[in-house]
Amino acid sequence: MTVTRRSPAPRGEFLTGPWAEPPALVVVAHGSRDPRALRTVEALLDRIRRQRPGLPVHLGHIELNEPLLPDTLASLGTAEAVLVPLLLSRGYHIKRDIPEMAAESAVRARVAGALGPHPLLVEALRARLAEAGWRTPEDEATRRSSAVVLAAAGSRDPESRVDTGRTAQLLAERLGVPVVPAYASAAAPTVPDAVRALTASGRHRVAVASYFTAPGRFATECAEAAPWIASAPLGTHPAMTRLILHRYDQTLARPATLTGPELASA
């Protein structure tokens, strides 16, 4: 049987049909000077490749690490791609940096929204807390003395705080105790301030949930502020792999006329 390949689609449109190769998945990480961050992201991409064989998976960084996103996009030529930011909330990188880098390339690209808020992130947060020693309080006295600080990077964008607050609310519903969002930079309260406020209110069993995709300076500093236990970053938890592929599929299913990042929290 002879298979005829279709010519490339116009910019902004994706090929469909049984002969089309799947658009590439480009995971866009922020970048970090901590070498553990790059190792974690690369391990996460390996998990994605194992879960979705045949899907071209690439990595691009906004800053600090290679490959930088413009270089990754340049290597794809005029290929089709879905860019999925490895970022947990809306902010400048989601709204400006990544779409502009995509627009300046020859790639026929769509840009997904932030990973969060989403129930899969809550699943990963709960699992990481359990690994650190968290147990859901079984009696009323323990419940009244327990709380969690959701430690996030922080942003001056108010929509970022909305997204983090929504994740904190979902996690609180899952754990049955108050969850207070707090930040490593650019927003208030800080993690130490949130811990002090909870302690002053009688909550002495306070855990810090690391709302970071990978290890780094912010995650380390937030964990050091924990008066009791602190969970590890989300890292390569299976829910992260599922969520990235969900964002890829979700973005690919949207009409080709959509060009900007979209927030999808379900």
C-alpha positions as CSV (number, residue, x, y, z in Angstrom):
1,M,0.0,0.0,0.0
2,T,1.3,3.4,-0.9
3,V,1.0,6.1,1.8
4,T,1.0,9.7,0.6
5,R,2.3,12.3,3.1
6,R,0.3,15.5,3.3
7,S,2.1,18.8,2.9
8,P,2.6,21.0,6.0
9,A,-0.4,22.8,7.2
10,P,-0.5,26.6,7.2
11,R,0.9,28.3,10.3
12,G,-1.6,28.1,13.2
13,E,-3.3,25.0,11.9
14,F,-2.7,21.4,12.9
15,L,-2.8,18.3,10.7
16,T,-5.5,15.7,11.5
17,G,-6.2,12.2,10.2
18,P,-4.6,8.8,10.3
19,W,-1.4,9.9,8.5
20,A,-0.6,12.9,10.6
21,E,2.2,12.7,13.2
22,P,1.2,14.0,16.6
23,P,2.3,17.5,17.3
24,A,5.3,17.7,19.6
25,L,4.9,18.3,23.3
26,V,7.2,21.0,24.5
27,V,7.4,21.2,28.3
28,V,8.4,24.7,29.3
29,A,10.3,24.8,32.6
30,H,11.3,28.0,34.4
31,G,14.9,27.0,34.9
32,S,17.0,27.0,38.1
33,R,20.6,27.2,39.3
34,D,20.0,24.2,41.4
35,P,21.2,21.1,39.4
36,R,18.5,19.0,41.1
37,A,15.8,21.0,39.3
38,L,17.1,20.0,35.8
39,R,17.5,16.4,36.8
40,T,14.0,16.3,38.1
41,V,12.5,17.8,35.0
42,E,14.4,15.5,32.7
43,A,13.2,12.5,34.8
44,L,9.6,13.8,34.5
45,L,10.0,14.0,30.7
46,D,11.3,10.4,30.6
47,R,8.1,9.3,32.5
48,I,6.0,11.2,29.9
49,R,7.8,9.4,27.0
50,R,7.2,6.0,28.7
51,Q,3.6,6.7,29.2
52,R,3.0,8.1,25.7
53,P,5.3,6.2,23.2
54,G,5.5,7.9,19.8
55,L,4.8,11.4,21.1
56,P,7.8,13.7,20.4
57,V,8.6,15.3,23.8
58,H,11.0,18.2,24.1
59,L,12.2,20.5,26.9
60,G,12.7,24.3,26.8
61,H,13.6,26.7,29.6
62,I,12.5,30.3,30.1
63,E,15.9,31.1,31.7
64,L,19.0,29.8,33.6
65,N,19.2,26.3,32.0
66,E,19.7,24.9,28.5
67,P,18.0,24.2,26.3
68,L,16.3,27.6,26.3
69,L,12.8,27.7,24.8
70,P,13.8,29.7,21.7
71,D,16.5,27.2,20.9
72,T,14.1,24.3,21.3
73,L,11.6,25.9,19.1
74,A,14.2,26.7,16.5
75,S,15.2,23.0,16.4
76,L,11.6,22.1,15.5
77,G,11.6,24.3,12.4
78,T,8.0,24.6,11.2
79,A,6.7,21.6,13.0
80,E,3.5,21.5,15.0
81,A,3.8,21.7,18.8
82,V,1.8,22.2,22.0
83,L,3.7,24.1,24.6
84,V,2.8,23.1,28.2
85,P,4.3,25.3,30.9
86,L,5.6,23.5,33.9
87,L,4.2,26.4,36.0
88,L,1.5,26.1,38.6
89,S,-0.4,29.4,38.3
90,R,-1.0,32.3,35.9
91,G,1.6,35.1,35.8
92,Y,3.9,37.0,33.5
93,H,5.6,33.9,32.1
94,I,2.3,32.4,31.1
95,K,0.7,35.5,29.8
96,R,3.7,37.1,28.0
97,D,7.0,35.4,27.9
98,I,6.0,32.0,26.5
99,P,3.4,33.2,24.0
100,E,5.9,35.8,22.7
101,M,8.7,33.2,22.3
102,A,6.3,31.0,20.4
103,A,5.1,33.8,18.2
104,E,8.7,34.7,17.3
105,S,9.4,31.1,16.1
106,A,8.4,29.3,12.9
107,V,6.7,26.6,14.9
108,R,3.0,26.1,14.4
109,A,2.3,26.3,18.1
110,R,-0.5,26.4,20.7
111,V,0.3,27.4,24.3
112,A,-1.5,25.7,27.2
113,G,-2.3,27.4,30.4
114,A,-0.8,26.9,33.8
115,L,-1.0,23.4,35.3
116,G,-3.0,24.7,38.3
117,P,-5.3,24.8,39.9
118,H,-6.3,21.1,39.2
119,P,-7.4,18.1,41.3
120,L,-4.3,16.2,40.1
121,L,-2.1,18.7,41.8
122,V,-4.0,18.2,45.0
123,E,-3.5,14.5,44.7
124,A,0.2,15.0,44.3
125,L,0.4,17.4,47.2
126,R,-1.5,15.0,49.5
127,A,0.7,12.2,48.6
128,R,3.9,14.2,49.2
129,L,2.6,15.2,52.6
130,A,1.8,11.6,53.5
131,E,5.4,10.6,52.5
132,A,6.7,13.3,54.9
133,G,4.6,11.9,57.8
134,W,1.2,13.6,57.5
135,R,-1.8,11.7,58.8
136,T,-5.3,13.1,58.6
137,P,-6.4,13.9,62.2
138,E,-8.9,11.3,63.5
139,D,-10.0,13.2,66.6
140,E,-11.4,16.7,67.0
141,A,-8.7,17.9,69.3
142,T,-5.9,17.0,66.8
143,R,-7.9,18.5,63.9
144,R,-8.2,21.8,65.8
145,S,-4.5,21.9,66.4
146,S,-3.5,21.0,62.8
147,A,-3.0,23.1,59.7
148,V,-1.0,23.2,56.4
149,V,0.9,26.0,54.8
150,L,0.9,25.8,51.0
151,A,4.3,27.2,50.1
152,A,4.4,28.6,46.6
153,A,7.0,30.7,44.7
154,G,4.9,33.9,44.6
155,S,4.1,36.5,41.9
156,R,3.0,40.1,41.7
157,D,0.2,39.0,39.4
158,P,-3.1,38.9,41.4
159,E,-4.4,36.0,39.2
160,S,-1.4,33.9,40.4
161,R,-2.6,34.4,44.0
162,V,-6.1,33.5,43.0
163,D,-4.9,30.2,41.4
164,T,-2.7,29.4,44.5
165,G,-5.6,30.2,46.8
166,R,-7.9,27.9,44.8
167,T,-5.4,25.0,45.2
168,A,-5.2,25.7,48.9
169,Q,-9.0,25.5,49.1
170,L,-9.0,22.2,47.3
171,L,-6.3,20.8,49.5
172,A,-8.1,21.9,52.6
173,E,-11.2,20.1,51.5
174,R,-9.1,17.0,50.9
175,L,-7.3,17.1,54.2
176,G,-10.0,18.4,56.5
177,V,-7.8,21.1,58.1
178,P,-7.1,24.8,57.2
179,V,-4.6,25.3,54.4
180,V,-3.0,28.8,54.1
181,P,-1.3,29.9,50.9
182,A,2.1,31.5,51.5
183,Y,4.9,32.6,49.3
184,A,8.7,32.6,49.0
185,S,8.8,36.0,47.2
186,A,6.8,38.8,45.6
187,A,3.6,38.2,47.6
188,A,2.3,37.9,51.2
189,P,2.2,36.3,53.6
190,T,5.6,34.6,53.6
191,V,5.8,31.1,54.8
192,P,7.3,32.0,58.2
193,D,4.6,34.6,58.7
194,A,1.9,32.1,57.9
195,V,3.4,29.6,60.3
196,R,3.6,32.2,63.1
197,A,-0.1,33.2,62.5
198,L,-1.3,29.7,62.7
199,T,0.7,28.9,65.8
200,A,-0.7,32.1,67.4
201,S,-4.2,30.8,66.7
202,G,-3.6,27.5,68.5
203,R,-2.5,25.5,65.5
204,H,0.7,23.8,66.7
205,R,0.7,20.9,64.3
206,V,1.7,22.8,61.2
207,A,3.0,21.1,58.0
208,V,4.5,22.9,55.0
209,A,3.3,21.5,51.6
210,S,5.9,22.3,48.9
211,Y,4.0,23.7,45.9
212,F,7.0,23.6,43.6
213,T,7.6,21.5,40.6
214,A,11.2,20.7,41.4
215,P,13.8,21.3,44.1
216,G,15.5,24.7,44.3
217,R,16.3,27.6,46.5
218,F,12.7,28.7,47.2
219,A,11.6,25.1,48.0
220,T,14.6,24.6,50.4
221,E,14.0,27.9,52.2
222,C,10.3,27.2,52.6
223,A,11.0,23.7,54.0
224,E,13.4,25.1,56.5
225,A,10.6,27.3,57.9
226,A,8.5,24.3,58.8
227,P,7.9,23.8,62.5
228,W,7.0,20.2,62.1
229,I,7.2,18.4,58.7
230,A,7.7,19.6,55.1
231,S,6.8,17.7,52.0
232,A,9.1,17.3,49.0
233,P,8.3,19.2,45.7
234,L,5.8,17.6,43.3
235,G,8.6,16.4,41.0
236,T,8.0,13.1,39.2
237,H,4.8,12.1,41.0
238,P,2.6,10.2,38.6
239,A,-0.1,12.8,38.8
240,M,2.3,15.4,37.3
241,T,2.8,13.2,34.2
242,R,-1.0,12.7,33.9
243,L,-1.6,16.4,34.2
244,I,0.9,17.5,31.6
245,L,-0.5,15.0,29.1
246,H,-4.0,16.2,30.0
247,R,-3.0,19.8,29.3
248,Y,-1.5,18.7,26.0
249,D,-4.6,16.8,24.9
250,Q,-6.9,19.6,26.2
251,T,-5.1,22.3,24.2
252,L,-4.9,20.1,21.1
253,A,-8.6,19.6,21.2
254,R,-9.4,23.4,21.1
255,P,-10.1,25.1,17.8
256,A,-7.0,26.2,15.9
257,T,-8.1,29.8,16.1
258,L,-7.2,29.9,19.7
259,T,-3.7,31.4,20.0
260,G,-3.3,32.5,23.6
261,P,-2.8,30.5,26.8
262,E,-6.1,29.4,28.4
263,L,-6.7,28.6,32.0
264,A,-8.5,25.3,32.4
265,S,-9.0,24.1,35.9
266,A,-11.0,21.0,35.3
